[in-house]
Amino acid sequence: MGLRVPQNQIVTSKYTTGGEYLVEETYKNYQGYYYEYNDVTYAGKEFNIKSPVLIKKGSDDVNKLLLNPKTAQYAAISGIKINDGKIHSLPKSNISFVTNNDGVVPLAFYYKKKNENPIIIRAISEESYQTLQSDPIYQTTYVGTYQGKPKSIDEADREMPGLKIFLLG
């Protein structure tokens, strides 16, 4: 016997011609019947426990980044994986990335292996940064001012694509 839900809690037999809802797992446009239960919208004509969840276009639940066609291009370049319509982000650094009251970014160093896929970016010490700079297997960069040379997050991200998502995402 399947799960039963009182009929007065479900609004069934609604229909969309498309452009209104996205399937949450794939971010693909949904066209067809849908129903609402507990303020959540599901695909299908009648209640089914396995029905995919739908999200309304333009709602706060929609990751606007995933709707941008350039996201797929950036993901391919930077090594970020987007599976089932969701971004699988890179591991977070233990370093908190904030600016001080003057808007100056604190100095931080990062590296990644050149031949590693997916790309894994890690924060490192200045000493490790200096050591890895001469190693051809690793790519290094920094953010902040180092040896009198300032480098913004955007500049560092151009050198090491994916760093901005690692730091801010």
C-alpha positions as CSV (number, residue, x, y, z in Angstrom):
1,M,0.0,0.0,0.0
2,G,1.4,3.4,-1.0
3,L,1.6,6.6,1.0
4,R,-1.7,8.3,1.3
5,V,-2.2,12.1,1.8
6,P,-5.5,13.7,2.6
7,Q,-6.9,15.2,-0.6
8,N,-7.6,18.6,1.0
9,Q,-3.9,19.1,1.5
10,I,-3.0,18.6,-2.2
11,V,-3.9,21.0,-5.1
12,T,-3.8,18.7,-8.2
13,S,-4.3,18.9,-11.9
14,K,-2.5,22.2,-12.6
15,Y,-0.8,22.6,-15.9
16,T,2.0,24.8,-17.2
17,T,2.9,25.3,-20.9
18,G,6.5,25.9,-19.9
19,G,8.6,28.9,-19.0
20,E,7.2,29.0,-15.5
21,Y,8.9,26.1,-13.6
22,L,12.3,24.4,-13.6
23,V,13.0,20.8,-12.5
24,E,15.1,21.3,-9.3
25,E,17.6,18.5,-10.0
26,T,18.3,19.4,-13.7
27,Y,17.4,23.1,-14.0
28,K,15.5,22.2,-17.2
29,N,12.3,23.9,-18.2
30,Y,9.2,22.0,-17.1
31,Q,6.1,21.7,-19.2
32,G,3.1,19.6,-18.1
33,Y,0.9,18.8,-15.1
34,Y,2.0,19.7,-11.6
35,Y,0.6,19.6,-8.1
36,E,1.2,21.4,-4.9
37,Y,1.6,19.9,-1.4
38,N,2.8,21.7,1.7
39,D,3.8,24.8,-0.3
40,V,6.1,22.7,-2.5
41,T,5.4,22.2,-6.2
42,Y,5.9,18.7,-7.8
43,A,5.8,17.4,-11.4
44,G,2.9,15.2,-12.3
45,K,-0.9,15.1,-12.4
46,E,-1.4,13.3,-9.0
47,F,0.5,12.9,-5.8
48,N,3.6,10.6,-6.1
49,I,6.3,10.3,-3.5
50,K,9.0,10.1,-6.2
51,S,7.8,13.1,-8.2
52,P,10.6,15.7,-9.0
53,V,10.4,19.0,-7.2
54,L,9.7,22.1,-9.3
55,I,11.0,25.5,-8.6
56,K,9.4,28.7,-9.9
57,K,11.6,30.7,-12.3
58,G,12.7,33.9,-10.7
59,S,12.3,32.6,-7.1
60,D,15.0,32.8,-4.5
61,D,15.4,29.0,-4.8
62,V,16.8,29.3,-8.3
63,N,20.5,29.6,-8.6
64,K,20.7,32.4,-11.2
65,L,24.3,31.4,-12.0
66,L,23.1,28.0,-13.3
67,L,20.7,29.7,-15.7
68,N,23.5,31.7,-17.3
69,P,24.9,29.9,-20.4
70,K,28.3,31.3,-19.7
71,T,28.4,29.3,-16.5
72,A,29.0,26.1,-18.5
73,Q,31.8,27.7,-20.4
74,Y,33.4,29.0,-17.2
75,A,33.0,25.6,-15.5
76,A,34.8,23.9,-18.4
77,I,37.7,26.3,-18.3
78,S,38.0,26.3,-14.5
79,G,37.4,22.6,-13.9
80,I,34.3,23.1,-11.8
81,K,31.9,20.2,-12.2
82,I,28.2,20.9,-12.8
83,N,26.2,17.7,-12.4
84,D,22.5,17.4,-12.4
85,G,22.2,21.2,-12.6
86,K,24.1,21.8,-9.4
87,I,27.6,23.2,-8.9
88,H,29.9,20.9,-7.0
89,S,32.2,23.5,-5.5
90,L,35.9,23.1,-4.7
91,P,37.0,22.4,-1.2
92,K,37.0,25.4,1.1
93,S,40.1,26.9,2.5
94,N,40.7,27.3,6.3
95,I,41.6,31.0,5.6
96,S,38.8,33.4,6.1
97,F,38.7,35.7,3.0
98,V,37.6,39.2,4.0
99,T,38.8,42.7,3.5
100,N,39.9,44.9,6.4
101,N,38.3,48.3,7.1
102,D,40.5,50.0,4.5
103,G,39.2,47.6,1.8
104,V,42.7,46.0,1.6
105,V,42.7,42.3,0.9
106,P,44.9,40.3,3.4
107,L,47.8,38.5,1.7
108,A,47.1,34.8,1.0
109,F,48.8,32.2,-1.2
110,Y,47.3,29.4,-3.2
111,Y,48.3,26.5,-5.4
112,K,46.9,23.7,-7.6
113,K,48.4,20.8,-9.4
114,K,48.4,21.5,-13.2
115,N,47.5,17.9,-14.2
116,E,44.8,17.3,-11.6
117,N,41.2,17.0,-12.6
118,P,38.9,18.1,-11.0
119,I,40.9,21.1,-10.0
120,I,41.6,21.4,-6.3
121,I,42.9,24.7,-5.1
122,R,44.5,24.9,-1.6
123,A,45.7,27.8,0.6
124,I,49.4,27.6,1.6
125,S,52.0,29.5,3.6
126,E,54.4,32.0,2.0
127,E,57.2,29.5,2.5
128,S,55.4,26.8,0.6
129,Y,54.4,29.3,-2.1
130,Q,58.1,30.2,-2.6
131,T,59.0,26.5,-2.8
132,L,56.3,25.5,-5.3
133,Q,56.9,28.5,-7.6
134,S,59.8,26.7,-9.2
135,D,58.1,23.3,-9.4
136,P,56.6,22.7,-12.9
137,I,53.9,20.4,-11.6
138,Y,52.2,23.2,-9.6
139,Q,50.6,26.5,-10.4
140,T,50.8,29.2,-7.7
141,T,49.3,32.6,-7.2
142,Y,48.5,35.1,-4.4
143,V,45.9,37.7,-3.5
144,G,46.9,40.9,-1.8
145,T,50.2,42.7,-1.9
146,Y,53.4,40.6,-2.1
147,Q,56.8,42.0,-2.5
148,G,55.3,45.4,-3.4
149,K,53.1,44.0,-6.1
150,P,49.3,44.2,-5.5
151,K,47.1,41.5,-7.0
152,S,43.3,41.5,-6.9
153,I,41.0,38.5,-6.7
154,D,40.1,39.0,-10.4
155,E,43.8,39.1,-11.5
156,A,44.6,36.0,-9.5
157,D,41.5,34.3,-11.0
158,R,42.7,35.0,-14.5
159,E,46.0,33.3,-13.6
160,M,44.3,30.4,-11.8
161,P,40.7,30.0,-13.1
162,G,38.4,28.8,-10.3
163,L,40.1,30.7,-7.5
164,K,37.3,33.3,-7.3
165,I,34.7,30.5,-6.8
166,F,37.0,28.8,-4.3
167,L,37.4,32.0,-2.3
168,L,33.9,33.6,-2.6
169,G,31.6,30.7,-3.4
